[in-house]
Amino acid sequence: MDMRRLDWSLLQSFLRVATAGSLSAAARASGLSQPTLGRHIRALEAALEQPLFLRRPDGQSLTPMGHQLLAHAREMEEAAARLSLTAAGASARIEGTVRITASRVVSYWHLPRLIARLRHEEPGIRIDLVASDVPENLMHREADIALRMFRPERGDLVAQKVAELGLGLYAAKSYLDRVGRPTTAEALQALDFVGYGEGDIMQRVMVENGWKPRRESFPVRCEDQLVNWALVCAGCGVGGFQRAIADADPRVEYIGDFVRLPALPVWLVVPEALRRVPRVARVRQVLAEEMARIGGQGGRS
């Protein structure tokens, strides 16, 4: 077998397992799933027509062929690292299109300023922004980078938690002027809430806080987050929203210090195969910095 014809991603997985000593340890260290690493090892062994590891209850040890391959793979890894450093150092040559996907709320409120910064600092990078509340499939190249509120569990993806966005309850000042400002949890429960639909997050929050949600508590519903917030701001009732956004909106007031709301985690996700591409790495860096800054703005807790 000609080593030059082997898939580098298979050799990378081999290096991870050989270094860590087991599939489970390699999965924890790399962020790849254990089944993915196992599949890569089996494909490499099939290509070489020889076993590379001896399976033991406490891990995996290299066969003689595995030891030989390890030396060659490390040489290839060092050469790849040198190439990566050379490419990363030529920042003026970072160019091309990067496709980002994020929720409509994040795309509308957070990403325009971030993209403007990128365009100023890296004019060679073009951005395609996919504003969608339906997760795009990164493995099928529907996007290069995703900002998600959950950690993906499948695929050859690298997930980095970059922020936690605080949430709060808000109502329009016009609405509170009309019905009064609640000072207790009981008074808050008596107000109208703007719901999202079936499986409503507001209903779950109510249950977690010991309330009994009723259908009549949600006289207005809309599953579109942007429209839902517009309904809150117009005075249709109480709604939950990101504090980094809502605390700066003069139309609404923060209410419900006596209610516990979970923080919203933000995960930056990129396919393993793309994370070292210079333009993708640069966009990922800026996304991580800016979302961490937004999360650090906090708000009242």
Secondary structure by P-SEA (a helix, b strand, c coil): cccccccaaaaaaaaaaaaaccaaaaaaaccccaaaaaaaaaaaaaaaccccccccccbbbbcaaaaaaaaaaaaaaaaaaaaaaaaaacccccbbbbbbbbcccccccccaaaaaaaaaacccbbbbbbbccccccccccccccccccccccccbbbbbbcbbbbbbbbbbaaaaaaccccccaaaaaaccccccccccaaaaaaaaacccccccccccccccaaaaaaaaaaccccccccccccccccccccccccbbbbbbbbbbbbcccccccaaaaaaaaaaaaaaaaaaaccccc
